[in-house]
């Protein structure tokens, strides 16, 4: 390896690291990815994904392989102090805005294996397992990682950029001198996964449940097949290690099932934290996933957040590595990763904490008041709330000040020669300008060249949709054109030909420092 300078080195080969390696390798970058563990962890940790992440898997070309390990997420029913229904979380209705079921549960080990097989198929990616990063140094042109084999032998890996996807106790974060901010959530919980038999399944709820009970708040999640999960709040005087033994776990599960009903798959005690890194970039080093943030699992967004991180970062790195964007503009573009993702994570964590405060109220009278308020707010009729409605849009970074900016752009099913396909399969995954009217003469040619911009008019042979998803989106926002980033977030929209020209000039100025 002496003399090799990779484009990007990735430390950590969990889901975020594998997605980053796949996206970069798919674009032809020379990538090095390492992990201290030699194989996929054989037990589930993440259990939920949303349609945004499935769209990223589609970009990698692996969604068809992943689908057998997924099922729709059932509704989540919240029950209050006296067992009454106080809230119901569900998913948005069809037609699905991103082209996939909006909320799914999945089995993590085989999904990770699919991601790794994809990475292994990419000739420009080098995978190095069973090694530990022990040192990191950087200058103006590259980063040098010191990695040690299990036998203690060390060597140096050089790369133009490094991404630390190495988990909550991130070595990359530590070596880069990046501190964590405490967002004020710290509670002990036990997470239990079981494989239930028919007898056990008969005893268990038919939807996922949030038990908002002061005595012991608890979450029950229906996973794929016969996989069931509990997240059980522990009391401060309870021993987390004892709770995680089979004896301790079955004692806590006896409300629902016994050892005759299921096989323990995993039980682990955690302290649920809300933490975010003070900065996500240190020169040529970036952090992502659990290395950059940790949040309570009440919306099942942990793995989603990590994949969002690398999806946001990779296209920006590619723009710089391919020299489409250079100079001071390149620095600003890379800085926008931290600005965008940190604020998004902070906003979502605030929402998750608010949901957690509903679930975790320990005072009985306060919990009753909570129940009464929630029921009063909906006039006593609990209406389903789509989980996606609580996810924030981007509010900082490379977005304009226009309608729908920072939101996810839809992906409808569209007509193709081979039959109906999802839009990204037709238009690709780069920058896209989608218009309602003929955009001839409205496209800035400098911007088209700079971004390899794909331009498509709704209703044309290139973009004829099935279910009026895009037509409805344009109508709701009262716009006629949308500039969409490679990570599927809306840079900006325009309602007129003139406004579209201004929007393009703004983007050109932001990305190149030039005006057309």
Secondary structure per residue as TSV (DSSP state, phi and psi in degrees):
chain	resnum	aa	ss	phi	psi
A	1	X	-	360.0	-7.5
A	2	X	T	-56.0	131.9
A	3	X	T	89.6	-14.0
A	4	X	-	-78.4	129.8
A	5	X	E	-117.5	109.3
A	6	X	E	-73.2	155.8
A	7	X	E	-67.5	-46.9
A	8	X	E	-140.9	135.0
A	9	X	E	-109.3	133.7
A	10	X	E	-116.5	125.2
A	11	X	E	-103.5	116.9
A	12	X	-	108.3	122.4
A	13	X	-	-120.8	35.2
A	14	X	S	-77.7	-163.1
A	15	X	H	-57.5	-44.9
A	16	X	H	-64.9	-44.8
A	17	X	H	-64.0	-39.7
A	18	X	H	-67.0	-40.7
A	19	X	H	-64.9	-42.9
A	20	X	H	-60.9	-46.1
A	21	X	H	-62.1	-40.4
A	22	X	H	-65.3	-46.1
A	23	X	H	-65.2	-41.9
A	24	X	H	-69.8	-44.1
A	25	X	H	-65.4	-36.1
A	26	X	H	-62.1	-29.9
A	27	X	T	-87.0	4.1
A	28	X	T	87.3	9.0
A	29	X	-	-73.9	149.1
A	30	X	-	-82.5	113.4
A	31	X	E	-123.6	137.8
A	32	X	E	-115.5	129.3
A	33	X	E	-132.0	133.5
A	34	X	E	-134.3	161.2
A	35	X	E	-156.5	149.5
A	36	X	S	-76.4	-21.1
A	37	X	S	-93.8	138.9
A	38	X	S	-89.0	-14.1
A	39	X	S	-139.5	165.3
A	40	X	-	-61.4	133.8
A	41	X	-	-61.7	130.2
A	42	X	S	-87.1	8.5
A	43	X	S	-125.4	155.1
A	44	X	-	-77.9	138.6
A	45	X	-	-117.8	-67.1
A	46	X	-	-70.6	150.6
A	47	X	-	-134.9	-14.0
A	48	X	E	-126.2	144.2
A	49	X	E	-137.7	161.5
A	50	X	E	-122.5	179.6
A	51	X	H	-66.8	-27.8
A	52	X	H	-61.9	-40.5
A	53	X	H	-73.6	-36.8
A	54	X	H	-61.9	-33.8
A	55	X	H	-66.7	-34.8
A	56	X	H	-66.6	-42.0
A	57	X	H	-62.0	-35.7
A	58	X	H	-60.6	-42.8
A	59	X	H	-59.1	-36.3
A	60	X	H	-76.8	-11.6
A	61	X	T	78.3	24.9
A	62	X	-	-118.1	-0.4
A	63	X	H	-62.4	-36.1
A	64	X	H	-62.3	-35.4
A	65	X	H	-75.0	-28.0
A	66	X	H	-81.6	-31.3
A	67	X	G	-53.4	-36.3
A	68	X	G	-61.9	-17.6
A	69	X	G	-101.2	14.8
A	70	X	E	-124.9	153.6
A	71	X	E	-143.6	156.6
A	72	X	E	-60.6	142.0
A	73	X	-	-71.9	127.1
A	74	X	-	-69.0	166.6
A	75	X	-	-57.8	151.8
A	76	X	E	-109.5	116.4
A	77	X	E	-99.4	128.1
A	78	X	E	-98.8	124.4
A	79	X	E	-114.6	135.6
A	80	X	-	-89.5	-163.3
A	81	X	T	-55.1	-44.0
A	82	X	T	-101.3	21.2
A	83	X	S	82.1	9.1
A	84	X	-	-87.7	149.9
A	85	X	E	-70.5	125.4
A	86	X	E	-118.8	-15.4
A	87	X	E	-160.8	151.3
A	88	X	E	-139.3	117.4
A	89	X	E	-97.8	135.3
A	90	X	E	-138.3	-157.1
A	91	X	-	-125.0	160.2
A	92	X	-	-63.8	154.4
A	93	X	-	-79.3	165.4
A	94	X	S	-68.2	155.1
A	95	X	S	-71.2	134.9
A	96	X	-	-67.2	129.2
A	97	X	T	-66.8	-26.8
A	98	X	T	-103.8	6.5
A	99	X	S	84.6	1.9
A	100	X	S	-135.2	160.8
A	101	X	-	-55.0	126.6
A	102	X	S	-63.5	-33.8
A	103	X	E	-133.7	127.0
A	104	X	E	-131.8	157.7
A	105	X	E	-106.0	153.8
A	106	X	E	-149.5	164.6
A	107	X	-	-102.0	115.2
A	108	X	H	-67.3	-47.0
A	109	X	H	-56.2	-49.7
A	110	X	H	-68.8	-28.3
A	111	X	H	-68.0	-42.7
A	112	X	H	-61.1	-38.4
A	113	X	H	-62.6	-38.5
A	114	X	H	-62.1	-45.6
A	115	X	H	-60.3	-41.1
A	116	X	H	-69.0	-35.8
A	117	X	H	-63.7	-38.1
A	118	X	H	-61.2	-47.7
A	119	X	H	-61.8	-41.1
A	120	X	H	-62.8	-23.8
A	121	X	T	-81.6	-6.2
A	122	X	-	-97.1	114.6
A	123	X	T	-65.8	-20.3
A	124	X	T	-89.8	3.2
A	125	X	E	-107.9	128.1
A	126	X	E	-104.6	122.3
A	127	X	E	-105.4	128.1
A	128	X	E	-130.0	103.5
A	129	X	E	-107.5	157.6
A	130	X	S	76.2	26.6
A	131	X	-	-125.7	154.0
A	132	X	E	-122.2	133.1
A	133	X	E	-78.2	126.5
A	134	X	E	-118.8	-10.9
A	135	X	E	-155.1	154.1
A	136	X	E	-149.7	126.5
A	137	X	E	-137.4	148.5
A	138	X	E	-143.3	156.3
A	139	X	-	-130.6	-158.7
A	140	X	S	-73.3	-14.4
A	141	X	S	-118.0	-23.8
A	142	X	-	-161.4	172.5
A	143	X	E	-119.4	141.2
A	144	X	E	-115.3	123.0
A	145	X	E	-102.6	135.5
A	146	X	E	-97.7	122.1
A	147	X	E	-120.8	141.3
A	148	X	E	-115.9	132.1
A	149	X	-	-73.2	171.5
A	150	X	T	-65.1	-23.2
A	151	X	T	-84.2	2.3
A	152	X	S	93.0	-9.2
A	153	X	-	-69.5	131.4
A	154	X	E	-110.3	153.8
A	155	X	E	-151.5	170.4
A	156	X	E	-111.5	134.4
A	157	X	E	-113.3	127.0
A	158	X	E	-108.5	138.7
A	159	X	E	-151.0	154.1
A	160	X	E	-70.8	-33.3
A	161	X	E	-141.8	155.8
A	162	X	E	-128.2	139.0
A	163	X	E	-118.5	122.1
A	164	X	E	-91.8	106.3
A	165	X	-	-113.6	37.2
A	166	X	-	-102.1	34.0
A	167	X	-	82.7	-178.3
A	168	X	T	-61.7	-32.9
A	169	X	T	-99.1	36.8
A	170	X	-	-44.0	122.2
A	171	X	H	-69.7	-39.7
A	172	X	H	-61.7	-44.2
A	173	X	H	-60.5	-44.5
A	174	X	H	-64.5	-46.7
A	175	X	H	-67.3	-22.3
A	176	X	T	-90.7	-1.4
A	177	X	T	70.8	29.9
A	178	X	-	-95.9	126.0
A	179	X	-	-94.4	163.4
A	180	X	E	-105.5	141.8
A	181	X	E	-96.5	135.8
A	182	X	E	-88.3	120.9
A	183	X	E	-96.9	19.6
A	184	X	E	68.2	58.6
A	185	X	E	-150.7	124.8
A	186	X	E	-157.1	102.9
A	187	X	E	-140.9	145.4
A	188	X	E	-85.5	131.7
A	189	X	E	-137.9	156.2
A	190	X	E	-110.9	128.8
A	191	X	E	-108.1	126.2
A	192	X	E	-126.6	128.8
A	193	X	E	-115.1	133.5
A	194	X	E	-129.7	158.8
A	195	X	E	-110.0	107.9
A	196	X	E	-87.0	145.0
A	197	X	-	-89.0	179.8
A	198	X	H	-59.3	-40.1
A	199	X	H	-62.1	-43.7
A	200	X	H	-65.8	-41.8
A	201	X	H	-61.4	-33.2
A	202	X	H	-65.1	-28.6
A	203	X	H	-83.8	-19.8
A	204	X	S	-93.8	156.6
A	205	X	-	-58.0	154.2
A	206	X	S	-95.9	-1.3
A	207	X	S	-128.6	165.5
A	208	X	E	-70.2	152.3
A	209	X	E	-137.3	140.3
A	210	X	E	-110.1	112.0
A	211	X	E	-88.3	99.1
A	212	X	-	-89.4	61.0
A	213	X	-	-106.8	125.9
A	214	X	T	-57.6	-33.6
A	215	X	T	-63.9	-41.8
A	216	X	-	-161.8	90.8
A	217	X	-	-56.7	145.1
A	218	X	E	-158.0	147.2
A	219	X	E	-117.7	136.1
A	220	X	E	-121.5	126.7
A	221	X	E	-123.0	131.4
A	222	X	E	-86.7	112.6
A	223	X	-	-91.5	-174.2
A	224	X	S	-64.4	146.5
A	225	X	T	59.1	-125.9
A	226	X	T	-102.3	19.1
A	227	X	E	-82.2	125.7
A	228	X	E	-130.0	143.5
A	229	X	E	-127.2	141.3
A	230	X	E	-119.7	140.2
A	231	X	E	-118.2	113.1
A	232	X	E	-117.5	122.7
A	233	X	E	-68.2	134.2
A	234	X	-	-100.9	148.0
A	235	X	-	-83.3	154.3
A	236	X	T	-61.1	-26.8
A	237	X	T	-90.8	4.1
A	238	X	S	-92.9	144.8
A	239	X	-	-84.7	112.4
A	240	X	H	-59.5	-36.0
A	241	X	H	-66.9	-40.0
A	242	X	H	-66.9	-39.6
A	243	X	H	-60.8	-30.4
A	244	X	T	-86.9	-0.5
A	245	X	S	-78.4	157.4
A	246	X	H	-54.0	-41.1
A	247	X	H	-64.8	-46.5
A	248	X	H	-64.4	-39.4
A	249	X	H	-66.7	-46.6
A	250	X	H	-64.2	-31.9
A	251	X	H	-62.4	-40.5
A	252	X	H	-74.5	-25.2
A	253	X	H	-87.8	-6.7
A	254	X	T	-63.2	-19.2
A	255	X	T	-59.6	-31.1
A	256	X	T	-110.5	-50.3
A	257	X	-	-144.0	168.3
A	258	X	-	-121.5	173.1
A	259	X	T	-59.0	-17.9
A	260	X	T	-75.3	-13.1
A	261	X	T	-102.2	-14.6
A	262	X	E	-165.1	162.2
A	263	X	E	-109.1	129.3
A	264	X	E	-64.8	131.5
A	265	X	E	-104.3	-43.6
A	266	X	E	-156.0	139.2
A	267	X	E	-140.6	130.8
A	268	X	E	-150.0	137.2
A	269	X	E	-91.3	136.5
A	270	X	E	-134.0	157.7
A	271	X	E	-102.7	115.7
A	272	X	E	-73.2	121.8
A	273	X	E	-114.5	161.1
A	274	X	E	-126.1	102.4
A	275	X	E	-135.6	148.5
A	276	X	E	-143.6	141.1
A	277	X	E	-66.3	141.8
A	278	X	S	-62.2	-37.0
A	279	X	-	-143.4	152.6
A	280	X	S	-110.9	0.1
A	281	X	E	-136.2	133.5
A	282	X	E	-130.4	91.6
A	283	X	T	66.0	-114.1
A	284	X	T	-96.7	11.7
A	285	X	E	-113.2	134.1
A	286	X	E	-124.6	154.1
A	287	X	E	-122.3	153.7
A	288	X	-	-151.9	163.6
A	289	X	G	66.7	-147.1
A	290	X	G	-61.9	-20.0
A	291	X	G	-65.1	-27.0
A	292	X	T	-103.0	-20.2
A	293	X	E	-165.0	150.1
A	294	X	E	-138.8	138.7
A	295	X	-	-142.3	156.2
A	296	X	-	-58.6	155.4
A	297	X	S	-91.5	20.6
A	298	X	T	-67.8	-18.1
A	299	X	T	-112.5	4.6
A	300	X	S	62.6	40.5
A	301	X	-	-105.7	3.5
A	302	X	H	-57.8	-57.2
A	303	X	H	-69.3	-34.9
A	304	X	H	-57.4	-43.2
A	305	X	H	-61.8	-41.5
A	306	X	H	-64.1	-41.6
A	307	X	H	-68.2	-37.7
A	308	X	H	-58.9	-41.6
A	309	X	H	-55.8	-55.0
A	310	X	H	-72.6	-30.5
A	311	X	H	-63.2	-39.2
A	312	X	H	-67.1	-45.0
A	313	X	H	-73.4	-39.9
A	314	X	H	-62.9	-44.8
A	315	X	H	-66.0	-29.1
A	316	X	H	-72.1	-42.3
A	317	X	H	-61.4	-41.9
A	318	X	H	-61.6	-40.3
A	319	X	H	-59.9	-37.7
A	320	X	H	-79.6	-43.9
A	321	X	H	-63.5	-34.9
A	322	X	T	-84.1	0.8
A	323	X	T	64.0	19.5
A	324	X	S	-66.6	-36.1
A	325	X	S	-121.1	130.1
A	326	X	-	-142.5	-178.9
A	327	X	H	65.2	-147.9
A	328	X	H	-63.8	-31.4
A	329	X	H	-63.2	-35.6
A	330	X	H	-63.6	-43.1
A	331	X	H	-61.3	-42.5
A	332	X	H	-64.8	-40.0
A	333	X	H	-63.4	-45.2
A	334	X	H	-67.2	-35.0
A	335	X	H	-65.1	-28.7
A	336	X	H	-65.6	-22.6
A	337	X	H	-58.3	-53.0
A	338	X	H	-64.1	-43.9
A	339	X	H	-60.3	-45.3
A	340	X	H	-71.6	-50.0
A	341	X	H	-74.3	-37.8
A	342	X	H	-63.0	-45.3
A	343	X	H	-66.9	-39.1
A	344	X	H	-61.6	-44.8
A	345	X	H	-63.8	-43.0
A	346	X	H	-60.4	-44.6
A	347	X	H	-64.9	-44.8
A	348	X	H	-67.3	-38.3
A	349	X	H	-63.9	-37.6
A	350	X	H	-59.4	-42.3
A	351	X	H	-65.5	-44.2
A	352	X	H	-62.4	-41.1
A	353	X	H	-63.0	-38.6
A	354	X	H	-64.3	-41.3
A	355	X	H	-64.8	-40.8
A	356	X	H	-61.7	-36.6
A	357	X	H	-67.3	-30.1
A	358	X	H	-66.3	-44.7
A	359	X	H	-71.7	-38.1
A	360	X	-	-101.3	10.7
A	361	X	-	-62.4	122.8
A	362	X	-	-95.6	-17.4
A	363	X	-	-86.3	122.3
A	364	X	H	-61.9	-44.3
A	365	X	H	-66.6	-40.5
A	366	X	H	-64.8	-36.5
A	367	X	H	-66.0	-40.0
A	368	X	H	-63.9	-40.9
A	369	X	H	-63.6	-39.2
A	370	X	H	-59.2	-47.5
A	371	X	H	-59.4	-45.5
A	372	X	H	-63.4	-39.6
A	373	X	H	-66.1	-45.1
A	374	X	H	-60.7	-41.1
A	375	X	H	-72.0	-36.0
A	376	X	H	-66.1	-39.2
A	377	X	H	-61.0	-28.4
A	378	X	T	-108.6	21.0
A	379	X	T	53.5	34.5
A	380	X	T	81.2	-3.5
A	381	X	-	-113.7	107.6
A	382	X	-	-73.1	115.1
A	383	X	-	-102.3	143.1
A	384	X	E	-62.2	137.5
A	385	X	E	-114.4	115.3
A	386	X	E	-61.5	134.9
A	387	X	G	-57.8	-36.5
A	388	X	G	-66.0	-21.6
A	389	X	G	-68.2	-18.9
A	390	X	G	-94.7	-2.1
A	391	X	S	-82.5	130.2
A	392	X	-	-75.6	162.7
A	393	X	-	-95.4	170.3
A	394	X	-	-68.1	138.2
A	395	X	-	-123.9	-4.7
A	396	X	S	-135.4	169.9
A	397	X	S	92.2	-144.5
A	398	X	S	-84.9	70.5
A	399	X	-	-140.2	156.5
A	400	X	-	-94.8	176.4
A	401	X	S	-99.6	79.6
A	402	X	S	-150.2	167.6
A	403	X	T	-56.6	134.0
A	404	X	T	70.4	1.0
A	405	X	T	-59.9	136.7
A	406	X	T	87.4	-3.2
A	407	X	S	-95.4	163.4
A	408	X	B	-74.5	131.5
A	409	X	-	-79.8	141.2
A	410	X	-	-66.3	161.5
A	411	X	-	-129.8	94.1
A	412	X	-	-81.0	167.3
A	413	X	E	-79.3	133.1
A	414	X	E	-128.6	159.6
A	415	X	-	-75.6	140.0
A	416	X	-	-143.4	167.2
A	417	X	T	-59.2	-30.6
A	418	X	T	-92.3	2.2
A	419	X	S	117.3	-172.3
A	420	X	-	-68.7	134.9
A	421	X	E	-134.6	161.9
A	422	X	E	-74.2	149.6
A	423	X	H	-54.0	-42.4
A	424	X	H	-63.0	-29.3
A	425	X	H	-65.8	-29.1
A	426	X	H	-85.7	-42.0
A	427	X	H	-102.0	-13.8
A	428	X	-	89.2	-172.7
A	429	X	S	-121.2	13.1
A	430	X	S	-89.7	-157.2
A	431	X	-	-66.8	136.4
A	432	X	E	-133.6	139.0
A	433	X	E	-113.0	113.3
A	434	X	E	-107.8	129.0
A	435	X	E	-128.0	158.0
A	436	X	S	-88.2	-33.0
A	437	X	S	-113.0	167.6
A	438	X	-	-57.3	122.7
A	439	X	-	-97.8	11.5
A	440	X	T	-55.5	126.5
A	441	X	T	88.1	-12.7
A	442	X	T	-97.7	-11.3
A	443	X	S	-86.2	127.8
A	444	X	-	-74.5	117.8
A	445	X	H	-69.0	-33.1
A	446	X	H	-62.2	-42.8
A	447	X	H	-67.5	-40.8
A	448	X	H	-58.8	-42.6
A	449	X	H	-70.7	-44.7
A	450	X	H	-59.1	-41.7
A	451	X	H	-102.5	-0.7
A	452	X	T	49.4	49.2
A	453	X	-	-66.4	129.0
A	454	X	E	-91.4	127.5
A	455	X	E	-114.3	129.3
A	456	X	E	-142.1	137.9
A	457	X	E	-102.9	129.9
A	458	X	T	-63.0	130.0
A	459	X	T	98.0	-11.2
A	460	X	S	-75.8	170.7
A	461	X	T	-57.8	-29.5
A	462	X	T	-75.9	-25.2
A	463	X	-	-146.3	73.1
A	464	X	-	-108.4	110.9
A	465	X	B	-90.0	163.1
A	466	X	S	-90.7	-39.7
A	467	X	S	-120.6	17.3
A	468	X	-	59.8	28.3
A	469	X	H	-65.3	-50.2
A	470	X	H	-69.1	-41.8
A	471	X	H	-58.3	-42.9
A	472	X	H	-66.0	-37.9
A	473	X	H	-63.9	-47.4
A	474	X	H	-62.2	-38.2
A	475	X	H	-67.4	-42.7
A	476	X	H	-62.2	-37.1
A	477	X	H	-93.3	-3.7
A	478	X	T	55.7	48.9
A	479	X	-	-131.8	166.1
A	480	X	S	-121.7	-4.5
A	481	X	E	-151.7	147.6
A	482	X	E	-139.1	131.0
A	483	X	E	-96.3	119.2
A	484	X	E	-114.9	131.6
A	485	X	-	-78.6	166.5
A	486	X	T	-62.4	-22.1
A	487	X	T	-91.4	13.1
A	488	X	S	75.9	8.9
A	489	X	B	-89.0	147.0
A	490	X	E	-79.2	119.4
A	491	X	E	-70.1	-44.3
A	492	X	E	-175.6	168.0
A	493	X	E	-132.0	163.9
A	494	X	E	-143.3	146.4
A	495	X	S	-99.9	-16.2
A	496	X	S	-136.6	165.0
A	497	X	H	-56.8	-43.6
A	498	X	H	-67.2	-41.5
A	499	X	H	-65.1	-34.2
A	500	X	H	-65.4	-40.4
A	501	X	H	-64.0	-41.3
A	502	X	H	-63.7	-42.4
A	503	X	H	-59.6	-43.8
A	504	X	H	-66.2	-38.6
A	505	X	H	-64.0	-38.4
A	506	X	H	-61.9	-44.2
A	507	X	H	-67.7	-41.5
A	508	X	H	-60.8	-42.4
A	509	X	H	-62.7	-42.1
A	510	X	H	-67.0	-35.8
A	511	X	H	-91.8	-24.1
A	512	X	H	-128.3	-14.2
A	513	X	S	77.0	7.3
A	514	X	-	-113.1	155.7
A	515	X	-	-114.0	145.2
A	516	X	-	-79.5	360.0
